[in-house]
Amino acid sequence: MTHRTIDLPEHIYKELIKLKQKDESVSEVISRLIKKEKPIKSIKKFAGIFQNSSDEWESIEKTIYNDRLRQTEERPLKF
């Protein structure tokens, strides 16, 4: 394993220590935080998630449609 020394402002180091769990090193805290914050890279991950639950999807579609109608009705029209 490679070891690196990094400079951190004191307040950042103190925040890391606060986040550190009982049997966890500072390196492990940083690793945990990095893994936790990874963004989803592709929407393709969600493709087909409602494939086997069309009733659930229909319910979601109705909710979206009704919300859009409600917002349109509440919005004053300006010409």
N, C-alpha and C positions, 0 to 999 in steps of 0.2 A: 504494500500500500504506500502511495506517495503522501508525503506530508507537506503542507504549505502553511505559511504564516500569512495571515491577512490582518490588516489594520481595520478596526471598527471603532466608531465613536463610542464613548463610554455608555451613553444612553441606549444604544443599540445592543451592546453587550448585556446590559442589565435587563433589557426586554427578553433577550434570549434565555437568560438565567431564569426569569419568571416563567417562561414557557417550558422550561426543562422539567421533565418528569423525574421521579425519584431515582431510577436506575438508568438514566439516559445521559449520554455525553452531549456536549455542545454540538459536536459534529452530527450526532444522531438527530438532534433537534432541527438543525438546518436541513438535513436530508428529509425529515418528516414534513417540514414546511414546504419544501420544494415539491415533493410528491403531491401534497394536498392542493397546491395552487396551480397545477398543470391545467391549462385550458384544453377544452375539447378541440381537436384539430380538424375534425370533419363532421359535417352534419350527416354524412352517409352512415355513421354509427347508428342513427335512429331509423334508418329506412326499414319499413316493414314491421315496426314494433306493434302496430295495431292489427296486423294481418289476421290473427286468430281471435280478435275481440272486436268484431264489427259493431256490436251493440254499444260498447264503450266509446268507440270512435263517433258513432252517430250522436251519442249524448254530448260529446265534446263539440261537434259541429253545431248542434242546436244551441248550445250555450253561447258559442261565439256569434252565431247569427242573431240571437236575441239580444246580446250585448250591443252589437252593432246597430240594431234597430233602435234600441233604447237610447243610445248615444245620439243617433240621428234625430230622434224625436225631441231630445232635450236641447239640442243645439239650435240656436236661433238662425234662421236663414237670412243672409245679407246679400242684397243684389246691388 
